[in-house]
Amino acid sequence: MITETGRVVGVAGDRVWVQTIRTSACESCSARHGCGQRALAGVSGGRANQVLVANSLGAEVGDEVTVAIDESALLGASLLVYALPLVSMVAGAVLGHQLSAGYAASEAVAMMGAAAGLALGFLVARRGQSRKAGTWEPTLVEVRQGVVASPE
């Protein structure tokens, strides 16, 4: 399980909005340059992220919570969203090139095949995402009673 600590900032029925601050371990890592996490943290500027999570533990606004997601769910979602469109784009380009072999515009047909394959990959990923949405959601694993800061 991959876990992250956050604070409940809102309640929406049987779900809660959990806000996490993106922190990066870049200061203690030896691979400071050429790391995707460092680049991503630099782009987001350490901004807060919010996620809607099922309130299975009775968390309330102000509570500090730990949310978790299964590694296999993260891997499956990543493959669906990133790898499937890429593979379908390459397959579309190869298919377009094979179908237009010997014609003057074979490169243009290959590019159109790549675009069609990419679009098809995104469409299939979108439909697959909506079918698997419940299994890929983070869950609450711990609640620590928090204190809501009062305005001064």
C-alpha positions in Angstrom: 0.0 0.0 0.0 1.1 3.5 -0.8 0.1 5.9 1.9 -0.2 9.7 2.3 -1.1 11.9 5.2 -3.6 14.6 4.8 -6.3 16.7 6.6 -10.1 16.5 6.1 -11.3 19.8 4.7 -14.9 18.9 3.8 -17.6 16.4 4.1 -19.8 15.4 1.1 -22.4 12.8 2.2 -20.6 9.6 3.0 -17.3 10.9 1.5 -14.7 13.3 2.7 -12.4 15.7 0.9 -8.8 15.1 2.0 -6.2 17.7 1.3 -2.6 16.6 1.0 0.5 18.8 0.5 2.8 17.5 -2.2 6.2 17.1 -0.5 9.2 15.8 -2.2 12.2 13.9 -0.8 14.4 15.7 -3.3 16.6 17.2 -0.6 17.7 13.8 0.7 18.0 12.0 -2.6 21.2 11.5 -4.4 19.6 11.7 -7.9 18.7 15.4 -7.7 19.1 16.0 -11.4 17.2 14.0 -14.0 14.5 12.9 -11.6 10.8 13.0 -12.7 9.6 13.5 -9.1 11.7 16.5 -8.6 10.5 18.0 -11.9 6.9 17.3 -11.0 7.3 18.8 -7.5 8.9 21.9 -9.1 5.9 22.3 -11.5 3.3 21.9 -8.7 5.2 24.2 -6.3 4.3 22.0 -3.4 0.6 22.9 -3.8 -2.2 21.2 -2.0 -4.1 18.3 -3.7 -7.6 17.3 -2.8 -9.1 13.8 -3.2 -12.6 12.6 -2.5 -12.4 9.4 -0.3 -15.1 7.2 1.1 -15.5 8.0 4.8 -15.3 4.5 6.2 -13.8 5.6 9.5 -16.0 8.4 10.5 -13.6 11.3 9.9 -14.7 14.9 10.5 -13.4 18.2 9.2 -10.1 19.0 10.8 -9.0 15.4 11.4 -5.6 14.3 10.2 -6.0 11.1 8.2 -3.9 8.6 6.3 -5.1 7.5 2.9 -3.8 4.5 1.0 -4.0 3.0 -2.4 -2.9 -0.4 -3.5 0.3 -0.6 -5.6 -1.4 -2.9 -8.1 -4.2 -0.4 -8.5 -1.7 2.3 -9.2 0.2 0.1 -11.7 -3.0 -0.9 -13.5 -4.2 2.7 -13.8 -0.8 3.8 -15.0 -0.7 1.1 -17.7 -4.2 1.9 -18.8 -3.7 5.6 -19.0 -0.2 5.8 -20.4 0.8 2.5 -22.0 -2.4 1.6 -23.8 -2.7 4.8 -25.9 1.0 4.6 -26.7 0.8 1.0 -27.8 -2.3 1.6 -29.9 -0.7 4.7 -31.5 2.3 2.6 -32.6 0.0 -0.2 -33.8 -2.0 2.3 -35.8 1.2 3.7 -37.4 2.4 0.3 -38.3 -1.0 -0.8 -39.7 -1.3 2.5 -41.7 2.2 2.0 -43.1 1.5 -1.6 -44.1 -1.8 -0.8 -45.7 -0.3 2.0 -47.8 2.9 0.2 -48.8 3.9 1.2 -52.3 1.8 4.3 -52.4 3.3 7.8 -52.6 1.5 9.0 -49.4 2.5 6.1 -47.2 3.9 8.4 -44.5 0.8 10.4 -44.4 -1.3 7.3 -44.0 1.0 6.0 -41.3 0.6 9.4 -39.4 -3.2 9.2 -39.8 -3.1 5.6 -38.5 -1.0 6.7 -35.5 -3.5 9.5 -34.8 -6.4 7.1 -35.1 -4.7 4.5 -32.9 -3.9 7.2 -30.2 -7.6 8.3 -30.2 -8.8 4.7 -30.0 -6.3 4.1 -27.1 -7.6 7.1 -25.2 -11.2 6.1 -25.8 -10.6 2.5 -24.5 -8.7 3.9 -21.5 -11.5 6.2 -20.7 -14.0 3.4 -20.8 -11.8 1.1 -18.8 -11.2 3.8 -16.2 -14.9 4.3 -15.6 -15.4 0.5 -15.2 -12.5 0.2 -12.7 -13.1 3.4 -10.9 -14.2 1.8 -7.6 -11.3 -0.5 -7.4 -8.7 2.3 -8.0 -9.9 4.7 -5.3 -7.8 5.5 -2.3 -9.2 4.4 1.1 -9.0 5.8 4.6 -6.7 3.7 6.8 -6.2 5.9 9.9 -7.9 8.9 11.5 -6.3 11.1 14.2 -8.5 13.7 15.8 -7.5 17.1 14.7 -8.0 20.6 15.9 -9.6 23.0 13.5 -7.7 26.3 13.5 -9.9 29.1 14.6 -9.7 32.4 12.7 -8.1 35.2 14.7 
